[in-house]
Amino acid sequence: MEYFRNPTLGNFDVYFQDDGSRQERYAPYSANSGFYFIRSNERSKILFRSMMYSGDIIIACRSHQQVLIALLEEYNSLFGLTVKVLSREEDDFPGGYHYHMRKDIVKKMVNGEIKPYIFHMSWTLNKVNKLEYMKQMGMWFVKEQCIGKQVDEIFAGEVDTTDNTETCCSAEPIIQCFYRDKPSVVPCRDAPAKDSNGQSFW
């Protein structure tokens, strides 16, 4: 990505979005483990080899994020792994924290005042809600007939299935309202509220 060629960022081994949460179990980095950038080198290979061997700990604490952050801290100390967590106060890499807690940043996204490199829908209960929120935000481009389907289901009987972009991908965002109290790229005032006493985003 062009962003990581920016010399002011430094040459870190790993880059993470700030999760936004300040729970003690995510200290000291509060790194979000859903979307991140890793440079392939000996330090990062050791990190993820150890992560693969930590299945028992992940099951015990029910959080791969918690285990990964603990390993980041340990391997920074032991092996000099360099870690960069992008500030939650910046708007280049927003996520669920911003969607649910920073309506000011989301409104700037909706108005086109800021153009993030990526948006990660973290802090969201399940895949159903993630899809709903992405559609409301005009960030969804996969056609309905392809969602959750295997290739052979989509192209029943067709010989060449290598180019499925036209069948599955929309050139324009697929926008749909679900909840009036969640951020949306268009007004969703007539939709029900997701949260009790939820006020309209618009």
C-alpha positions in Angstrom: 0.0 0.0 0.0 1.1 3.5 -0.8 0.6 4.4 2.9 3.4 2.2 4.1 5.9 3.8 1.7 5.5 7.0 3.6 9.0 7.6 5.1 7.6 9.4 8.2 6.0 6.1 9.4 9.3 4.4 10.0 10.2 0.8 9.1 8.3 -1.2 11.7 7.9 -5.0 11.7 4.2 -4.8 12.4 1.5 -2.2 12.0 -1.9 -2.4 13.8 -5.0 -0.3 14.0 -5.7 1.0 17.5 -8.6 -1.1 18.8 -10.0 1.8 20.8 -10.5 -0.3 23.9 -8.5 0.5 27.0 -9.2 -2.7 28.9 -6.2 -3.9 30.9 -6.1 -7.2 29.0 -5.3 -5.4 25.8 -2.4 -3.4 27.4 0.1 -2.1 26.5 -0.7 -1.8 22.8 -4.5 -2.0 22.4 -3.8 -3.4 18.9 -6.7 -4.6 16.9 -6.1 -8.1 15.5 -8.7 -8.1 12.8 -6.7 -6.2 10.1 -3.0 -5.6 10.2 0.2 -5.3 8.1 3.2 -7.6 8.8 6.6 -7.4 7.2 8.0 -10.8 6.5 11.2 -11.2 8.5 12.7 -13.4 11.1 11.2 -11.5 14.0 7.6 -11.6 12.6 8.0 -15.3 11.7 8.9 -16.1 15.3 6.0 -14.0 16.5 3.4 -15.9 14.4 5.0 -19.3 14.9 4.5 -18.7 18.6 0.9 -17.5 18.0 0.2 -20.8 16.1 1.5 -22.7 19.1 -0.7 -20.8 21.5 -4.1 -22.4 20.7 -4.5 -23.6 24.3 -4.1 -20.1 25.7 -6.4 -18.7 23.1 -9.1 -21.2 24.0 -8.6 -20.5 27.7 -8.9 -16.8 27.5 -11.3 -16.8 24.5 -9.4 -14.1 22.7 -6.7 -14.4 20.1 -6.3 -10.6 20.3 -5.3 -10.8 23.9 -2.8 -13.5 23.2 -1.3 -11.7 20.2 -0.9 -8.4 22.2 0.9 -10.3 25.0 3.3 -11.8 22.4 3.9 -8.4 20.8 5.0 -7.1 24.2 7.2 -10.2 24.9 8.8 -10.3 21.5 9.5 -6.6 21.5 11.5 -7.1 24.6 13.1 -10.4 23.7 13.9 -10.0 20.0 13.5 -6.3 19.2 10.2 -6.8 17.3 9.2 -3.2 16.3 5.5 -2.5 16.8 3.5 0.5 15.4 -0.1 1.0 16.5 -1.8 3.7 14.5 -3.5 6.3 16.7 -7.3 6.1 17.2 -7.3 9.9 17.0 -6.3 9.8 13.4 -8.7 9.1 10.6 -6.6 7.1 8.0 -7.6 3.6 9.4 -10.9 3.9 11.3 -12.7 0.9 12.7 -15.6 -0.2 14.9 -14.5 2.2 17.7 -15.0 5.1 15.4 -18.2 3.7 13.9 -19.8 3.3 17.4 -18.1 6.0 19.4 -16.8 8.7 17.1 -19.7 9.9 15.0 -17.8 13.1 14.2 -15.2 11.1 12.2 -18.0 8.9 10.6 -19.9 12.0 9.5 -16.7 13.3 7.8 -16.4 10.0 6.0 -20.1 10.2 4.9 -19.5 13.8 3.7 -16.4 12.9 1.8 -14.2 15.1 3.9 -11.9 12.2 4.8 -11.0 9.2 2.7 -9.6 6.3 4.9 -7.3 3.8 3.4 -9.4 1.0 4.9 -12.3 0.7 7.3 -12.5 -2.4 9.6 -15.9 -3.1 11.1 -14.7 -4.3 14.5 -16.6 -3.8 17.8 -19.5 -5.5 16.1 -21.4 -8.5 17.5 -21.6 -10.8 14.5 -21.3 -11.1 10.7 -25.0 -10.2 10.2 -24.5 -6.9 11.9 -21.3 -6.2 10.1 -23.0 -6.7 6.7 -25.9 -4.5 7.7 -23.6 -1.7 8.9 -21.4 -1.9 5.8 -24.4 -1.7 3.6 -25.7 1.4 5.5 -22.3 3.0 5.1 -22.2 2.4 1.3 -19.2 0.1 1.7 -20.6 -3.1 0.3 -20.2 -4.2 -3.3 -21.0 -7.9 -3.3 -24.2 -8.8 -5.0 -26.8 -10.8 -3.0 -26.7 -13.9 -5.2 -23.0 -14.4 -4.3 -23.1 -13.9 -0.5 -22.2 -17.0 1.4 -22.1 -19.2 -1.7 -19.5 -21.5 -3.1 -18.3 -20.9 -6.7 -20.2 -24.0 -8.0 -23.4 -22.8 -6.5 -23.1 -19.4 -8.2 -22.1 -20.7 -11.6 -24.2 -23.9 -11.6 -23.0 -25.9 -14.6 -20.8 -23.2 -16.2 -17.5 -24.4 -17.5 -15.4 -21.2 -17.1 -15.8 -19.6 -13.7 -12.5 -17.7 -13.6 -14.0 -14.3 -14.1 -16.8 -13.8 -11.6 -16.4 -10.1 -11.1 -19.4 -9.1 -13.1 -21.6 -11.7 -11.6 -20.7 -11.0 -8.0 -19.3 -7.5 -7.8 -21.3 -4.2 -8.2 -19.6 -1.2 -9.6 -21.7 1.0 -7.3 -22.1 0.5 -3.5 -25.1 -1.6 -2.5 -26.8 0.7 0.0 -29.6 -0.5 2.3 -31.0 1.0 5.6 -31.4 -1.2 8.6 -31.1 1.0 11.7 -31.8 4.7 12.1 -29.4 5.0 15.1 -26.4 3.6 13.3 -24.2 5.6 10.9 -25.3 5.6 7.3 -24.4 7.2 4.1 -28.1 8.1 3.4 -30.7 9.1 5.9 -32.4 6.0 7.5 -34.9 7.8 9.7 -37.7 5.4 8.9 -35.7 2.3 9.9 -36.1 0.9 13.4 -33.5 1.7 16.2 -30.9 -0.9 17.0 -30.3 0.2 20.5 -32.9 1.1 23.1 -33.6 4.8 23.0 -31.4 5.1 19.9 -31.5 8.5 18.3 -31.3 9.0 14.5 -27.7 9.4 13.2 -29.2 12.0 10.9 
